[in-house]
Amino acid sequence: MSRAFVRAFAFSAATMLSSSALLAQTGGTGTGVGATLTPYAGYLITGNWYDGPIGTSISTTNSATVGVQGSMPLAKGIALVGNLAYASGDLRIGLPLISGVNVGDAKTWMYDAGIELGGLAGKTTGLAPFVSGGIGGMTNDIKVSVFETRATSVAYTLGAGVDMGINENFALRLQAKDYISRFNSEDAVGFRAEGNLAHNLALTAGIRFVF
């Protein structure tokens, strides 16, 4: 089921980005805004997958993240956005008194599509706040010694930030986005173990290119 979700999401995101590229070639929608592409980098603060007794937990460590976001305008101040990001950290077992130990590697892919409100719509310079919401997924590639597995979980996203327009083609984008997801243990190890609805906060900065 999760793999079917990933394939469906990938198809939708590819369709959106293809439409965005076509829009850029044909000169936009007449709304006074254009398609955009924003490569970015930042820091991912992860939540615990599981909390156990006496302060134990399972999580991935906080880590650097890189990604790219594309958008296609629907109307002035409203855009369809798609996002792909990557982070690489450690699988961590939290323990009382000694904080915890790292027991393996965890590579995380994050992807989502949604609606964004606000931003620089029709403007070229100045400060412009925005908010966004959407749905996507988080795929974790986990390696512990000789054991390797993958788990894909549905993620709901909420974001907010500000664009700082430099000129008609470039803007600095600062954004905080929360990926709200529950680790899919059935995908990883074959049985279901209900975990936390974890918040994973990506704090990023990037350059927004307008076409």
ABEGO torsion letter per residue (X at the ends): XAAAAAAAAAAAAAAAAAAAAAAAAAGEAGAGBBBBBBBBBEBBBBBBABBBBGGBBBBBBBBBBBBBBBBBBABBGBBBBBBBBBBBBBBBBBBBGAGEBBABBBBBBBBBBBBBBEEABGBABEBBBBBBBBBBBBBBBBBBEABBBBBBBBBBBBBBBBBBBABAABBBBBBBBBBBBBBBAAAAAGBBBBBBBBBBBBBBBBBBBBX
